[in-house]
Amino acid sequence: MNNAETITKAISSSLNIIEQEREREIISRRFGLNGNKETLEQIGEMLSITRERVRQLEKAILIRLRIAAEEGKIADLAPAEKIIIRNLTEMGRIARTNNLAKKILGHEPNAIDKANFNFLGEISPALTIVAENDKYYGAVGIAEYGDEKTIRGRIDEIVSLIKSNKAPMNIEELDAKLDYEHPSHIEAIALLSKNLSTLNSQWGLTKWPTVNPKNIRDKIYVVLEEKHEPMHFSDIAKAISSSDFRRKNVTVQAIHNELIKDSRFVLIGRGIYALSNWGYEKGTVSDIITKILKKAGDDGLSRKEIVKQVLKERKVKETTVLLNLQNKSLFTKVGKDNYRLAK
């Protein structure tokens, strides 16, 4: 029997111990075991009972199912629990319902697949669930490591730690500040937060472009930050195309256009860009020479020293620097090979 058949049999066995057809219908529709998850109002209208009555019946049915599961009265549940727990152990003890179903079933899960795992997580004493809302992804975990309230508290703790750090953190950095048996458990918990995103092994708030770049400029920034050295705009385009970004199909021209517009990027050579936060400033080669000589004062600097300092800030040929030094309206030669600003 394969995993899918084991899960299906556990669902059937669970429903079969519900004696009344109406109650089976309520559970199936509430969890979406037939494909469509329905509200209390929708089920109430279908059964001609109030919303509150549906809620009461659902609660009572689930209590009976949990008791039956604890007493081992649901045939075929134990094998399904074993498969789920084995996979959850490999995934860090808890996982998004979608990811767990995909791993166990071997394919992208549909609505019924996910509903089945949520239902088993709800009734099994060995499992716990995290209900999906605006802050958390729906998840299934191993019960002995915490109930829903505990897990949500751990998620919030990680979010708060990253937020207080004010910069992305990797799992090792988080592990150094948290008390978990293994870093994989931290990653498993972090994956449940809708307020966190990860990119290149760094975890940060979803609103931070460094881990969740939403436009071309943010993606350029991430590529340069990761490379940590100046790049030609064509190489930046290639890096984005081969990245893990969503919507990564961009043209070289689009990259070039965005580099020109954003003050974070500094042109330091022919088509070569760096980040301004690396200490680079915008300007021509003449502007850089002017800045250097202004610091030097009236004594000026030797041609060799000027070239050396300019090449730290610009990816240009030495001859380009020397050619710019010949601008007599800006620079004056002093002695054999010294230069200072023209007065």
C-alpha positions in Angstrom: 0.0 0.0 0.0 1.4 3.4 -1.0 1.3 6.5 1.1 -1.7 8.0 -0.6 -3.7 4.8 -0.1 -2.7 4.8 3.6 -3.9 8.4 4.1 -7.2 7.7 2.2 -7.9 4.6 4.3 -7.4 6.5 7.5 -9.8 9.2 6.4 -12.4 6.6 5.4 -12.1 4.8 8.7 -12.4 8.0 10.7 -15.6 8.9 8.9 -17.1 5.4 9.1 -17.2 5.6 12.9 -19.5 8.6 12.7 -22.9 6.9 12.8 -25.2 9.6 11.5 -25.1 10.6 7.8 -25.8 14.2 8.7 -22.8 14.4 11.0 -20.5 12.8 8.4 -21.8 15.4 6.0 -21.0 18.2 8.5 -17.4 17.0 9.0 -16.8 16.4 5.3 -18.0 19.8 4.3 -16.3 21.7 7.2 -12.9 20.3 6.4 -13.4 20.2 2.6 -12.8 16.4 2.4 -14.8 16.3 -0.8 -13.1 19.3 -2.3 -15.0 22.4 -1.1 -14.5 23.7 2.4 -17.8 25.3 3.6 -18.8 27.8 6.2 -21.1 27.2 9.2 -23.7 29.3 7.4 -23.6 27.3 4.2 -23.9 24.0 6.0 -26.7 25.3 8.1 -28.7 26.4 5.1 -28.1 23.0 3.4 -29.3 21.1 6.5 -32.0 23.6 7.5 -30.4 24.3 10.9 -28.8 27.3 12.5 -25.1 28.3 12.2 -24.7 27.8 16.0 -26.2 24.3 15.8 -23.7 23.4 13.1 -20.9 24.7 15.3 -22.1 22.7 18.3 -22.4 19.5 16.3 -19.0 19.9 14.7 -17.4 20.4 18.1 -19.2 17.3 19.6 -18.2 15.1 16.6 -14.6 16.1 16.8 -14.5 15.4 20.5 -15.8 11.9 19.8 -13.3 11.3 17.0 -10.4 12.4 19.2 -11.5 10.1 22.0 -11.9 7.2 19.6 -8.4 8.0 18.2 -6.9 8.0 21.6 -8.5 4.7 22.4 -7.2 3.1 19.2 -10.7 2.6 17.8 -10.1 4.1 14.4 -8.9 1.4 12.1 -6.0 2.4 9.7 -5.2 5.6 11.6 -2.0 4.3 13.2 -0.2 3.6 9.9 -1.1 7.1 8.6 0.2 8.6 11.8 3.4 6.7 11.5 4.0 8.0 7.9 3.2 11.6 8.9 5.4 11.6 12.0 8.3 10.0 10.2 8.2 12.7 7.5 7.6 15.5 10.0 10.7 14.3 11.9 12.7 14.8 8.8 11.2 18.2 8.2 12.0 19.7 11.6 8.9 18.3 13.6 6.4 20.7 11.9 5.6 21.7 8.4 3.2 23.7 6.3 0.3 21.4 5.4 1.0 21.9 1.7 4.7 20.9 2.0 4.0 17.9 4.2 1.3 16.6 1.8 3.7 17.1 -1.2 6.5 15.2 0.5 4.3 12.3 1.5 2.2 12.0 -1.7 5.0 12.8 -4.1 3.1 15.4 -6.1 1.6 18.9 -5.7 -1.3 18.4 -3.4 -4.8 19.5 -4.4 -7.5 20.9 -2.0 -8.7 17.4 -1.0 -5.1 16.2 -0.2 -4.5 19.2 2.1 -7.9 18.8 3.7 -7.1 15.2 4.5 -3.9 16.1 6.4 -5.6 18.9 8.2 -8.4 16.5 9.3 -6.0 13.8 10.5 -4.0 16.5 12.3 -7.2 17.6 14.0 -8.3 14.2 15.4 -4.9 12.4 16.0 -3.6 12.6 19.5 -0.1 12.3 18.1 -0.4 15.4 15.9 -1.2 19.1 16.3 -2.3 21.7 13.8 -1.8 25.4 13.3 -4.8 27.0 11.7 -4.0 29.4 8.8 -4.7 33.1 9.2 -3.1 36.4 8.2 0.0 35.7 10.3 0.5 32.0 10.0 0.5 29.3 7.3 -1.6 26.2 8.0 0.6 23.5 9.4 0.8 20.0 10.9 3.2 19.1 13.7 4.2 16.4 16.1 2.0 17.0 19.2 4.7 16.1 21.8 6.7 19.2 20.8 3.9 21.7 21.4 0.3 22.6 20.8 -1.0 25.4 18.5 -0.5 28.1 21.1 3.0 27.0 21.9 4.0 26.9 18.2 2.5 30.3 17.5 4.5 31.7 20.4 7.7 30.2 18.9 6.9 31.7 15.5 6.3 35.1 17.1 9.6 34.8 19.0 11.6 34.3 15.8 9.8 37.2 14.1 10.6 39.5 17.1 14.2 38.5 17.2 14.7 39.2 13.5 12.8 42.5 13.7 14.9 43.6 16.7 18.1 42.7 14.8 17.0 45.1 12.0 18.7 43.0 9.4 18.4 39.5 7.9 19.8 36.6 9.9 20.8 33.1 8.9 19.7 30.0 10.8 23.1 29.7 12.6 22.7 33.2 13.9 19.2 32.5 15.1 20.3 29.2 16.6 22.9 31.1 18.7 20.2 33.2 20.3 17.4 30.6 20.6 17.1 27.4 22.6 16.3 24.6 20.1 17.7 21.1 19.8 18.6 21.5 16.2 18.8 24.4 13.7 16.4 22.5 11.4 13.7 23.0 14.0 14.1 26.8 13.9 13.8 26.8 10.1 10.7 24.6 10.3 9.1 27.1 12.7 10.2 30.1 10.6 8.6 28.7 7.5 5.2 28.9 9.2 5.3 32.7 9.5 3.7 34.9 6.8 5.7 37.8 8.2 9.0 36.2 7.3 10.7 35.5 3.9 14.0 33.8 3.1 16.5 34.2 0.3 20.1 32.9 -0.1 19.9 31.3 3.4 19.0 34.7 5.0 15.8 35.2 7.0 14.1 38.6 7.2 10.8 40.4 7.4 8.6 39.9 4.3 8.6 43.6 3.8 12.4 43.7 3.5 13.5 43.8 -0.2 16.8 42.0 0.7 14.9 38.7 1.3 11.7 39.4 -0.6 12.6 41.6 -3.7 9.5 42.6 -5.5 10.9 44.8 -8.3 13.9 44.8 -10.6 15.8 47.4 -8.6 15.5 45.3 -5.4 16.7 42.2 -7.3 19.7 44.2 -8.6 20.5 45.2 -5.1 20.3 41.7 -3.7 22.5 40.4 -6.5 25.2 43.0 -5.9 25.0 42.6 -2.1 25.5 38.9 -2.4 28.3 39.2 -4.9 29.8 42.0 -2.8 31.8 43.4 -5.7 31.1 45.6 -8.7 29.4 43.9 -11.7 28.7 44.8 -15.3 25.0 45.3 -16.0 24.9 42.3 -18.4 26.3 40.1 -15.6 23.7 41.4 -13.2 21.0 40.4 -15.7 22.4 36.9 -16.0 22.6 36.5 -12.2 18.9 37.5 -11.9 17.9 35.1 -14.6 19.6 32.2 -12.9 18.4 33.1 -9.4 15.6 31.8 -7.2 13.7 35.0 -7.6 10.1 35.0 -8.7 9.5 36.6 -12.1 13.2 36.6 -13.0 12.9 37.0 -16.7 14.3 40.4 -17.3 16.1 42.1 -20.3 19.6 43.5 -20.1 18.2 46.9 -21.2 15.6 46.9 -18.4 18.5 46.2 -15.9 20.5 49.1 -17.3 17.6 51.5 -17.1 16.9 50.7 -13.5 20.6 51.0 -12.5 20.6 54.5 -13.9 17.5 55.6 -12.0 18.4 54.3 -8.5 20.7 56.3 -6.2 21.8 53.0 -4.5 23.8 52.1 -7.6 27.0 53.9 -8.7 28.5 53.7 -12.1 32.3 53.1 -11.5 33.4 52.0 -15.0 32.1 51.3 -18.5 28.8 49.5 -17.7 30.1 48.5 -14.2 28.1 49.3 -11.1 28.6 49.1 -7.4 26.5 49.9 -4.3 26.7 53.3 -2.7 26.7 51.8 0.8 30.1 50.3 -0.1 31.5 53.8 0.0 31.3 54.6 -3.7 30.0 58.1 -4.7 28.5 59.2 -8.0 30.6 61.3 -10.3 32.9 61.3 -13.3 36.6 60.5 -13.1 37.3 64.3 -13.0 34.9 64.5 -10.0 36.8 61.8 -8.2 40.2 63.5 -8.8 38.7 66.8 -7.6 37.6 65.1 -4.4 41.0 63.5 -3.8 42.9 66.7 -4.5 40.6 68.7 -2.3 41.5 66.5 0.6 45.2 66.8 -0.2 45.2 70.6 0.0 47.7 73.0 -1.6 50.5 70.5 -1.5 48.7 68.3 -4.0 49.5 64.7 -4.8 51.8 62.8 -7.1 50.4 61.5 -10.4 51.1 58.0 -9.2 49.1 58.5 -5.9 46.2 60.1 -7.7 46.0 57.2 -10.1 46.2 54.8 -7.2 43.4 56.5 -5.3 41.1 56.9 -8.3 41.4 53.2 -9.3 40.1 52.3 -5.8 36.8 54.0 -6.7 36.6 53.5 -10.4 37.1 50.6 -12.8 38.9 52.5 -15.5 42.2 52.4 -17.3 45.2 54.3 -15.9 45.3 56.3 -19.1 41.8 57.5 -18.5 42.9 59.0 -15.2 45.9 60.6 -16.8 43.8 62.1 -19.6 41.5 63.7 -17.1 44.4 65.2 -15.2 45.2 67.2 -18.4 42.2 69.4 -17.8 43.9 72.6 -16.9 40.7 74.3 -15.9 40.4 71.9 -13.1 43.9 70.7 -12.2 47.3 72.4 -12.1 50.6 70.6 -12.4 53.1 71.4 -9.6 56.7 70.5 -10.1 57.6 67.4 -12.0 54.6 65.1 -11.5 52.5 66.6 -8.7 49.0 68.0 -9.2 46.7 70.2 -7.2 43.3 71.9 -7.8 43.4 74.8 -10.2 42.7 78.1 -8.4 
